[in-house]
Structure formats: C-alpha cells, structure tokens
Amino acid sequence: MNTDVITHVAEAPVSFLRPALWKAPEYSGSQADLDAKAAMLAQRLAQIAATHVKPRFATSLAAEDMVLTDLIVKANLPIAVFTLETGRLPQATLDLLEQVEAHYAAAYAGRDLKIDRFAPRAEDVGNYVSSYGANAFYDSVEHRKLCCQIRKVEPLARALTGADAWLTGQRQEQAVTRANLSFAERDDARGGIAKYNPLLDWTEAEVWAYLRRHGVPVNALYAQGYASIGCDPCTRAIKQGEDARAGRWWWESAEKKECGLHEANLNGAKAAVQA
Ligand code: SF4
C-alpha cells in the first residue's frame, strides 16, 4: 500500500478539498456610472408606469428583483408587486419577504411596500403529489415542468388577471436562454399583454453594487454560495466560475432551464411592442 498518498491527502488544507463557492461579485466601475445606470433604470420604470393602466411586477426576491423593488418604492410608482408563494420556497426567502416589507415600512412611511402572495391551488398540488410523488420533478423534465405549471405558471396567470403589462428582473447575461432578451416583448402566453425586462443590460456586479450602495435587504442564501434562488428542492449553491444558473434544476441541460414563466425564452417567440 502506498502510504505516501494517504498521508498527503490527510494533511491537505481544507480549502483543497472543498471548492470555493460563488460569491457576489465586486464592482470595478465608477460610482458616477452606476448612478447614471440606476437613473436610466428609474426612467424605464417610470415610462412603463406611465404607459400602462395596471402594470404588475413579479418578484422572486432575487437580487435583481430587489433592485427593481427599491426603485419602484423610492419613486412611489403605481406598479403593483407580487410574488409566487410556491409552497416549496426556502425558509430564507420566506423570511426575506417579511423583512423587505418591514424595511420599506420603516424607511418610507406613507408608501409602504405590500407584496401580494399567489399560492398554487391545493387541489392541483394534491393531485400531483398523489399521482407522481412530492419530489417527482427529479424524475423527468415533463414532471418538473408540470410541477412548475401548478406551482408557478397557473398562479402567475391569476396574478396577472386584469393586468396590461408585467415586469421581470431577467438579465441577458444570466443564462443562454436569456441572451436575446428584449426590453419589451408581447407575452402571447398571457393574452398578448406587454412584458418588460428593464434590467436586461445590467451586469451581476452592477446589481450587487446597487444593493450595497442603497442598503437593500437580500436573501441570506447568497452568502452561502447560491447565485440564483428558486424553490428549495430545485436550488443549490454553486462553485466559483460556474454559470449563474448552474444551481437551478442542475440535473437538466442548460437549454431547458426555464420554469414556464418565461417560456418564450426557449422558443425565441418574442414580438417587440411599442416601448
Ligand atoms: S422549481 Fe421545483 S419545486 Fe418549484 S415549482 Fe418548479 S419543479 Fe416544483
């Protein structure tokens, strides 16, 4: 037996055995550039609010969504904010939901943030669990998409009932499925209403620089190596250098990683609308 090898491994530093996890990036640009980009983003949001009667913003409380939330509240824009409470969210996300409302209530009395929660229908969840099992999303893309349909897509349709536009925090550099995002799209899956991605041209470093500069609350899981956060059983920490969405549905190929909320990202079926 070659004991030299065993001795070498036993004495190896912990950092050698454990790969470094993802960390929120540092920003190397100027403060003036960041402020200018934030001002342009605020203009985009104001333009959307002025163009539509009932615009709604879907937040998952991701870092990107917190940038948009902060600007919407500070400008007191008439954009309703909602989230999809899937029933499988991490406790850290549920905690942040309460924390965010308390944060803005304390900081901006009179324009408190109220995030409406939309949950899946209990009957649909019950049927899925009894037919396939609670964690059948690991078995196949088909079962994963059905779970997302029940817990996300159907509640989203209810959340957008009566809306004439919705907003997301998607960015182009997040994933191969998002590289061709437009600022404005027509969402044919939801009756042809407008869909906006106002943060499309922001980098991850710019997002984190904004959050730090403005003291915006963020999900505690980011500090544990999570670069993108969704439902608890479908999200995990990633290593430094991995694709930002590598921790989402990691058992599937990158080209399939959308949950049905942004299905047009997969088939490229986008149609520009008047911005
Ligand atoms: S992310 Fe996972 S748990 Fe959440 S709805 Fe989709 S398949 Fe279900």
Boltz pocket constraint, residues with backbone or C-beta under 6 A from the ligand:
constraints:
  - pocket:
      binder: B
      contacts: [[A, 86], [A, 88], [A, 137], [A, 143], [A, 144], [A, 145], [A, 147], [A, 148], [A, 149], [A, 151], [A, 152], [A, 230], [A, 231], [A, 232], [A, 233], [A, 234], [A, 259]]
      max_distance: 6.0
